[in-house]
């Protein structure tokens, strides 16, 4: 393997992972069952505890949503291979962080308040 091929493979893997992260984040926001069971209760808990400025705590509140969502995404889209190979710990962490970063801003802006 040439050095050039080695580096281009990592770049391809990075793009593939980023694409998966983006797709799963979009998927999570568009699944009514996941929204009702995991997302909205987490939002209410974050607002109740007033911890929206603590990224680590917000991140942990969305972990169950991400874990369940990744499993659902994997099954629905038949990604092939092993689930553990596709959704590694680092991949799921990246999904969770991206999802949290995007949603905390919306929560702070009151987008998920009653009547909004």
C-alpha positions as CSV (number, residue, x, y, z in Angstrom):
1,X,0.0,0.0,0.0
2,X,1.3,3.4,-0.9
3,X,1.5,6.2,1.6
4,X,-1.0,8.1,-0.6
5,X,-3.5,5.3,-0.5
6,X,-3.1,5.0,3.3
7,X,-4.0,8.7,3.8
8,X,-6.8,8.7,1.2
9,X,-8.4,5.7,3.0
10,X,-8.6,7.6,6.3
11,X,-10.1,10.6,4.6
12,X,-12.7,8.3,3.0
13,X,-13.5,6.7,6.3
14,X,-13.8,10.1,8.0
15,X,-16.2,11.3,5.3
16,X,-18.2,8.0,5.6
17,X,-18.4,8.4,9.4
18,X,-19.4,12.0,9.2
19,X,-22.1,11.1,6.7
20,X,-23.4,8.4,9.0
21,X,-23.3,10.9,11.9
22,X,-25.3,13.4,9.9
23,X,-27.8,10.8,8.7
24,X,-28.4,9.4,12.1
25,X,-28.9,12.9,13.7
26,X,-31.5,13.6,11.0
27,X,-33.1,10.3,11.5
28,X,-33.4,10.9,15.3
29,X,-35.2,14.1,14.8
30,X,-37.7,12.6,12.4
31,X,-38.8,9.5,14.3
32,X,-42.0,10.2,16.3
33,X,-41.7,7.2,18.6
34,X,-38.1,8.2,19.5
35,X,-39.2,11.8,20.0
36,X,-42.0,10.8,22.4
37,X,-40.2,8.2,24.3
38,X,-36.7,9.7,24.7
39,X,-36.3,13.2,23.3
40,X,-39.2,15.2,24.8
41,X,-38.7,13.7,28.3
42,X,-35.0,14.5,28.1
43,X,-35.8,18.1,27.0
44,X,-38.3,18.5,29.9
45,X,-35.7,17.1,32.3
46,X,-33.0,19.5,31.0
47,X,-35.3,22.5,31.4
48,X,-36.4,21.4,34.8
49,X,-32.9,20.9,36.1
50,X,-31.7,24.1,34.3
51,X,-28.5,22.5,33.1
52,X,-28.6,23.6,29.5
53,X,-25.2,25.3,29.9
54,X,-23.6,22.0,31.1
55,X,-22.8,20.2,27.9
56,X,-21.7,17.0,29.6
57,X,-24.9,16.6,31.5
58,X,-27.0,17.4,28.4
59,X,-25.0,14.9,26.4
60,X,-25.7,12.1,28.9
61,X,-29.4,12.9,28.9
62,X,-29.5,12.2,25.1
63,X,-27.5,9.0,25.3
64,X,-30.5,6.6,25.6
65,X,-32.1,8.3,22.5
66,X,-28.9,7.9,20.5
67,X,-28.3,4.3,21.5
68,X,-31.9,3.3,20.7
69,X,-31.9,5.4,17.5
70,X,-28.7,3.9,16.2
71,X,-30.1,0.4,16.7
72,X,-33.3,1.3,15.0
73,X,-31.4,3.0,12.1
74,X,-29.2,0.0,11.6
75,X,-32.1,-2.4,11.5
76,X,-34.3,-0.2,9.2
77,X,-31.6,0.5,6.6
78,X,-29.9,-2.9,6.7
79,X,-26.4,-1.5,6.8
80,X,-24.8,-4.9,6.6
81,X,-21.8,-6.0,8.7
82,X,-21.9,-6.1,12.4
83,X,-23.7,-3.4,14.4
84,X,-20.7,-3.0,16.7
85,X,-18.4,-2.4,13.7
86,X,-20.7,0.3,12.3
87,X,-21.7,2.0,15.5
88,X,-18.5,2.0,17.5
89,X,-18.3,3.8,20.8
90,X,-16.5,6.8,19.2
91,X,-19.1,7.0,16.4
92,X,-22.0,6.9,18.9
93,X,-20.3,9.5,21.0
94,X,-19.8,11.7,17.9
95,X,-23.5,11.3,17.1
96,X,-24.5,12.2,20.6
97,X,-22.3,15.3,20.7
98,X,-23.5,16.6,17.4
99,X,-27.2,15.9,18.2
100,X,-26.8,17.6,21.6
101,X,-25.0,20.7,20.1
102,X,-27.7,21.1,17.6
103,X,-30.7,20.6,20.0
104,X,-29.5,22.5,23.0
105,X,-29.6,25.7,21.0
106,X,-33.2,25.0,20.0
107,X,-34.2,24.2,23.6
108,X,-32.6,27.4,24.9
109,X,-34.5,29.4,22.2
110,X,-37.8,27.9,23.5
111,X,-38.6,25.9,20.4
112,X,-39.8,22.9,22.5
113,X,-41.8,24.9,25.0
114,X,-45.5,24.2,25.3
115,X,-47.5,25.9,22.6
116,X,-44.5,26.5,20.4
